[in-house]
Amino acid sequence: MTICRRLGYYSSAMTNTNIHDLSLSQLRRAIEIKEKIESLDQMLASIVGGPALPASDGSPPKRTMSARAKAKIRAGQKARWARIKGASEEAAAAAPQAPEVRVKKRKVSAAVRAQLSEIAKKRWAKARASGRTAL
């Protein structure tokens, strides 16, 4: 039953069958099939270069959080606890804040800005000539 479940399918007859109810010939046949499946798994693994079946247990991949996000959460939680415990507003305000990271803005030179403006004007002239009011 576990082999079939591992492959993603199994019949209702297999789930309802008790191993003690099987005859000796049926048990031997089941063992032969199981060994054949295992050998095919090994052959597939040698061709593919890894395990034949994924090792995933079906759970989604683990999510990670940046250090900045963790610091913001930590600072917010400390401020909430300070308010709950009755600390003064200064103590809540003095709780460590998340480090502020400034993202450097990219600047466009005047020449590039003029070039982009010219391209936009040509695009709008073409659109107005065809009677359009929106791109």
ZIHUWO-V262949 format. One record per pair of residues at least 6 apart in sequence whose C-alpha atoms are under 6 Angstrom apart, sorted by the first residue. I is the first residue (numbers start at 1). J is the second residue. D is the distance in Angstrom with one decimal. If there is no record, write none. Layout:
i=[I	I]
j=[J	J]
d=[D	D]
//
This chain:
i=[4	41	44	45	45	71	72	75	75	79	79	82]
j=[10	52	52	51	52	98	98	96	97	92	95	92]
d=[5.2	5.7	5.8	5.0	4.8	5.2	4.7	5.7	5.3	5.0	6.0	5.4]
//
